[in-house]
């Protein structure tokens, strides 16, 4: 079996996932995992599928043909995951919204060699004041050589500058 990673984006409407699933299953493929979401009228997702080697090219062509229906699919062949050289850490961050907050956080994480495994953000009104609050949740892939304490210290220094509340905990 060959493994593919697909990125999908289309105007949101019922039946999008079913069309993708039909296409994958129709070529003997197996839907392994996915993350999908609707945002601002668009539907986007990333998914990993396995397909028999002999059906690989036909599946890729069928997925690209979905463009005629307004469904853009970008196909990448999945590589082999490297051996685990990181530990999972959950990050929860809340603070006053301002431009550049994602840039500043991700710059620091990148400098420390931390990878984002999952990253979700939103801006919501504060309970009492209705001021915009930025909220981020992430699953971080922290290098084994970086201690949780060292990561906490560096992020807390940044959190003070950004005026955000930050929590780190090992992933369950």
Secondary structure, DSSP 8 states (H G I E B T S, - for coil): -EEEEEEEEEE--TTHHHHHHHHHHHTT-EEEEEEEEEETTEEEEEEEEEE-GGGHHHHHHHHHHGGGGT-EEEEEE--------EEEEEEEEEEE--TTHHHHHHHHHHHTT-EEEEEEEEEEE-TTT--EEEEEEEEEEEETTS-HHHHHHHHHHHHHHHTEEEEEEE--
